[in-house]
Amino acid sequence: MPDQEVFNRKSPASISRLEEKARQIRATCVQMAFDAHEGHLSSALSCTDLLVALYNGWLNVAPDDAKNPNRDRFYFSKGHACTALYAVLAERGFLPVQALSAYAKTGSATPNHPCRHALPILETSSGSLGHGLGIASGALYGLRLDGNPARAIVLMSDGECNEGSVWESAMFAAAHRLNRLLAIVDNNGLQAVGRNDALMGYTSLEEKFRAFGWAARTINGNSMSEIVAALSEVPFASDRPSAIIARTRAGFGVDFMEDQILWHYRTPSPEELQRALSKLGQTPLHKQPSHA
């Protein structure tokens, strides 16, 4: 397992370093979207802080032992936001930084939705929303039968919670008391064609998960200190699965992209690319001199 005590004691300097990493990941996502002319940029930017925190001290998984049978199983259910996942995996050494330059190219390890056949370190392919929580719940149930101490973590979108399969999985996980299961909902408030509240009703996702038998809490999902604090307290209950409702802003970190529905599909122009990189103050990972 990861050194949970060290993670619990993240100093202000460590939080600042994670925030700096998150800015570089965002710069990388913007560059990848521009290079490949692929959208879903706002969704990637909203969940970047969550991925950076998970892969920098909390997840029990390592690049040199990525298939350890006792590893944590991480399921990136909101597969459309995969630039953020790829960038974090590259920054942590799970795949070559050069692979980011091949994003969305035919035959690459980094297609525009994650594919386990293209990138075997993934636990599953994703992009068809509503599947991640069910896959994770079933896998964890099987691991528990085998006496395996692994945890399962799902990062999903709030729009994905429109799917009935999410709540079927939530019931299953609660019924079987899967306390090693963590669902993180990137609650940025936007879907492809509108705002969640207008489309699905003004209801609380935290209350919904609690009603389905989970221990749940809501945090600021773009605050690194709040993310680290919440992860440090997982599981929230000894006999129930945990849910973190991470309130984020779509396009976070690039002011002219924030909370704008059009950036779900739009890709930046050359001028917008430079504006975004200037705002973030970071050079994309795959545009560093050694990777030029």
Summary of the structure (lengths in Angstrom):
residues: 292
radius of gyration: 17.9
end to end distance: 36.2
largest distance: 54.4
contacts: 1012
relative contact order: 0.18
helix: 49%
strand: 11%
